[in-house]
Amino acid sequence: EAGISSITYSSDEKLIASGGLDGKIYIWNLESGQPVHIFSAIKSIFYLKFSPDNTKILALFRSGIIQSWDLATGEVDASFTGQVSGSDFSFSQDSTLLISPSSLDGRGILWSYPDGKRLAEISNNSAGITSLDISPDGSVLATGAIDNTIVLWNPLNGEVLKDFVDSSDSFGSIDSLDFSPDGLWLAAGNAYQEGTLWDVSSGKQIRTYVGGNSFAFCHNQSFSISADNKALFFLDAITGLETFKISGNTCSVDDVACSSDGELFAYRGTGPNCGTDPDRVILTKIDNMVELFQFRTESSYNGVLTFSPDGSLLAGSAGDEIRFWETSTGKEISGPKINDIFFNPSTTRIIINFSPDGNILAYLSDYNKISFFDIANNITISTIETTTSNFRAFKFSPDGKYLITGHSDGTIRIWGIKP
């Protein structure tokens, strides 16, 4: 018998599909263990996936063609041809869109489903994506790349809305992107401690800042800059005037975050000059700049801080684990332990994001895998993996239905999140 090359479950866990090198697809009833459908194709099957509503089974063949079978009729109802590659493709939650990687240049191809019409290509000029953010209303996706470029996209159809052209002589990868809470402004920070502020509607570069490596909006019209010169600055986004400064720190500042309600601010201090606490997180109240708590952490390269949507939790990396701190009490809560074989807290970049409802923390500690951690039950519930190009950035959509990922080859992928 021909070997099985792909197995997948339906989202309702009632069916399982298997496909092999002989081109046959078997649909099995999990409860009875009996096959309910057998489909025959003329090519070896590389990858299988059910549609989100479990009414279709799709197969990616080694020739680069994707075909869809209707489980009710047993007929092929859609075909997708043209430069499809990789071992993955994803649906939109309403099953009207399909995104797949391209074999020629690392781009993502967006298709309408089930008519198989090729709608758009999503790419960042093949430059590796290093950061991304989604506007609060979900209408704009911003990506930053290793070549210092920023692109705005329509996440529904892959259309490029704007390319931001930096008028300064800045260079280096875009390491952070942050939309203002009203979605009117986009702040970017690069690897060489230079920041830019952009008007989203016009694409105009409003201001350039030198000396900051991490940016976070704390109010609609102001944002904070974390600088390696051991000072923290709050500047008005329009005028660029300094409104507040925290200086005299003995530690280098690695990361900065603000709660969504604009009431709390946290930053990470690291380095050999931090005294008895070589690595610590400081939580501060914004309106009066009163320090509330300090949390000690172990060394973590370029670790990221983020608040839960309601501001009740602060999450951050600490050595080989992720920790949570209650912002009202300062109580520490253990999070997931990172056991990836290639993980090194001194060299590996960790990226973390809360789901919009605050129940799940997604984290990237291995460039090939994103894990989802159930905070209330203290357990990792699922993972997604890539075999084509490394994950570099990711964000949940504002409605929590999708996860958008940026990859080292410039590809953008949209993943449906199971309710």
N, C-alpha and C positions, 0 to 999 in steps of 0.2 A: 504494500500500500504506500501511496505517496505520503511524505512527511507533512505534518501540520505546521504551518508557518505563522498563523495568527489565530488568537482566541479573544473574544470580547463578550461582555455581559450587557444585557439591556439595562437601562437605568431603573426599571421597576423590579429587576432581579428575577424575572420570570423566564427569560430566554437566555441562551448562550449560543454564540455563533462560532464556528471553526472553519478555517479555510486552509487549503494545502497547495502543494506544488502542482497537483493535477488539475487545478482550476475549479474544484468543487467546493461549494459552500453548504455546510450543514447548519440548520437552525434547530436547536434542541429545547425541549420543554424541561426546565430544571427540576420540576416536581416529579415528573414521571420518568425522566431520563430518556425519553423517546424523541426521535427526530420528527419535526413537524413540517419542515421544508428542506428540499435539496435543490440547489441551483447549480447549473453547470456553466462554466466559462471556458474560453479557449486559451487562457493565459494563466501563468502561475500567480497565485495571490500573495501579496506582500503584507497587506494591512487591512483589517476590518473594523467597522464602527457602525453602531446603530444610530439612527437619527434621534434627536432629543425626545420625540413623541413615540419612539419605538415601533413605528409603522414601516420603516424602511431599513434595509441593510446595505451599506456601501462598502465596496472593495476597491483598494488601490492595488493595481497590478504592477509587476516589475517593469512593464513597458512604459509606465508613466500615465496610464489611463485610469480614471475613477469611474466606476459604474454603480448605479443604484437600482435595487430591486424592491418593488412594492410587495410587502409580505401578504397582503390580502389577495392580490391577483397572481403573484409569482412572476410578474413581467418586469423587464428592465424599463424603468421610467425616466432615467436620466443618465447622461454620459458627459464626462469632463475630460477634454483632451488638450494637450499643449503644454509641454515643459513642466509637468508635474513631477515632483521628486520627493525624497525624504521618506519618513516612515510615519507621517502624522498628517491629519487635517482636522479642522474644527468647524462646528456649526455655530451659528447664532442661536440664541435661546428659542426664537420663534420658528426655527428651521427654514428661514427664507434665504439665508446667506451661508456660503461655505468658503473657508479660507484654507489654502494649501501652499506649501513651499514650492519654489521654482527650481528646476535643475540647472539652469544656465547661469544665474547671477545672484542667487541667494534672496531673491525678492519673494514676497508673499503675493499670491494671486487670489483675488476676491471674486467669487462666482455667485450668481443668483441660482436659487434652488426651487423647483426641480428642473427648470428649463435649461440649465447648463450654460447660461450666457456668461461670458467673461466680462466682469464689470470694471475691474481696476487692478493695478499692481501696487502693492505697498512696499516701499523700500526707502532707504536713506542713502541713496547713491553708493550702496554696497559698503559704506563705512559702518563699523561696529557701533551699535547703540549702547550708550553708557548710562542714560537716565531717561525717565519719562514721567509725565504727570497728566492728569485728566482734569479738565475744567469742572467746577462744582456742578454745573448742569449736565455734564456728560457729552456736550456737543463738540468739544475740541480735544484732540489728543496732541500733546507736545512731546517731541522726542529730541534728545540731544545725542550727539555722536562723538566718536573719538577724534574727528577732524575739526571740532569746534563749531559744527553746524547745528542749527535748530530748525526743525520743520514742524508746522502745524498741519494736522490731518482732520478730515471728517472720519470718525471711527466707524460710521455705518457703511460707507462705500469706498473708503480708501483714498478719496480725493485729497490732493495736496491743497491746503488752503493758503498757506504762506510759507515762504522761506525767509528766515531772518538773516540778514547780512550784517555782520558786525563791522561797524565803521572804524573801530580801533584796530590796533595791531595785535590783538589778543590771539593766542593760540593755545593748544592743549585740549584735552577731552572735556566735554560738558559733564561735570560730575553731579550737579544738582539742578533741578527745575522745580519751581513752585508757583502755582497760580494764586493770585490773591483771592480772598473769600468771595468777592463779587465777580471774579472771572475776567476783570478788565485788564489786569496786569500779569506779566510773567517775569519772574526773576530767575536768573541763571548764574551758576558759579562754575568756574573751570578749575582745572588741576593746578593752575599757576596763580591761584589766589586773586583772580580777577572776576568781577561780577558785572552783569548787565541787567538793566530793567527795560522791558518792552511793553508798548501799547499793543494789546492783542488785536484790536479791530483794525488799526492802521498799519501794523507791522513796524512802527517807528521805534527806533532805539531812543529811550528817554534819557538814560544816564548810564555811565560806566563807573564802577567803583574798583579801587585797587586795594588789596590787602585782606579780602575775605575769601573763605573757602567753603562756607556753608550758609545758606540763606533760608529764612523762614518768615512768612508773613504772619504778623501778630495782630494787625488790624487792616481794614481795607486800604488805608492810605499810608501805612508804614510797615517796614520790615526790619529784621535784625540781621546783622552780619557777624559771623563768628570768624575771628582773625587769629592768625598764628603769632601776632605780636603781643599776645597775652592781654588783649582788651576786647570787649564786646561793645558794639555800637548799635544804637537804634537810630535809624534815619527816616525822615519823611520821604516817601517814595517819589513825590512829585518835585519837591525842591531840592532834595538831597541833603538838607540841613540836618545836622546831628541834634537829636532831641534828648538823648540820654547816653551815658557811657559808663560801663563797668570796667575799671582798670585796676592795676595793682595785683592781678592774679599771679601766683607763682607757677601756675600750670599753663601749658599750651592748650588752646581750645580746639577740640576736634569736631564737634557737632553741636547743632542747635535745633530746638524744636519749640513750637508754640501750640497750645491747646486751641481747638477750633473756636471756642468762645472768646479767645483773646485774653483770658484771665491768668494763665500760667505760662511759664517759660522755663525751659530746661536746657542745660548745656553740659558737655562732658569735658572735664579737665584731665589731661594726661601728661606724662613725662617725668623725668627724674627729679624735677624741681618741685614736685607736689608734696614734699615732706613725708609725713607718716602715711599719707593716703596717695600712693603713686597714680592711682586711677580712680576718679570719682565722678559722680553725676550730681549736679546742683540744681534743685528745684526752687524757683523764685516766683513770687507773686508780682505781676506786671505793674499794677496800678501804683504800688508804693516801693517796688523793687526790694521787698523784704525777703530774705532767704528763708525758705520753709524747711527744707531737708537737704542733707547730703547723703548720697548712697555710694558706698564703696564697691568698686568692681575690679576684677582682674584685667590684666592687659588684653586688649582686643584691637586688632588693626582696623582702623577706619570704621569702627562700629557705629551703628545708626540708632538714634533715639526717635521715638514716635509716641504720640498720645493716642489713647482710644478716642473714638468719636465724641463720647460724652465727657471726656476729660478726667474720668475717674481713675484711669490707669496710665502709667508711663511704662513703656517697654524699652529695653535696651539689651545689647549683648554684653556678656560678662564672661570672658574666657571661653570655655567650650559649652556655654549654655546661654539661654535667653531668660532674662528675669523681668518680672513685673513689680511695680511699686504702686501702692495705693496713694493717690495724691492728697487725700484728706488726712491720712494717718501716718504715712511714711512706711507702712508695713510692707515687707518684701514677700513676694509670692514666687515660688520656683516655677520655671517654665520648661520648655523642652530642652533636653540634653542633645548636643550635636555629636553624633557618632559617625559621621561620614568619614570614610577611610582617608580621604585626601585633605580633610579639614585641619588647618593649623591656625590657632587664634592669633598668632603673631603676623601671619601673612595673608590670611583669607578674608576677603570682604564679605560682611554679612548684611543682607538687606531684609527689612521687616516691614510689614504693613498689616493694619487691622482691616477686617471686613467692615462695611458700612454700619452693620448692626452691632459691632464690637464684640461679637461672640467668638470669632475666629482670628487667629494671628497666622498669616502666611509668612514663611521665612525661606530665604535662599542662602544656604551655606555651602552648597556644592554647585558649581556652575551648570551642572546637568540636571538639577532636581530642585523643585519648590515643594515644601511641605506645608500642610495645613494643620494647625494645632487648636483643638477645642479647649478654650481657657477654663470654662466651668468644670469640665470633666478631667482636665489635666492629661490629655492624651492626643497624640498625633493621629488624625483620622484618615488622611489620604495624602498622596503625593502626585505630582505630574513630572514627567521626565522628557528630555529631548535627546535625540541621538544624532541630530544634524548640526546644530550650532549652539554654543553655550548661552544660557540665560545671562543677561547683564542688568536688567531692570524689569520691574513689574508693578502694576497698580490694579486695584479693584475698580470697576466702574462704579459711579455713585449709587446705582440701584442694587449693586451687589450681584448682578446676574452674570457678569463676565470678569475674567482676569485677562489683562492685556500685558503681553510680555515683549521685551526687546532683546534682540540676540546679537551675538558677536559678528554675524555676517550682514547686519543691517536689516534683517527680517523682523517684522512685527506680526505677532500671532494673537488671536482672540480666542479665549477658551470659555466655553459655557460652564457655569457653576451649578452643580446639582443642588436644588433647594433642600 
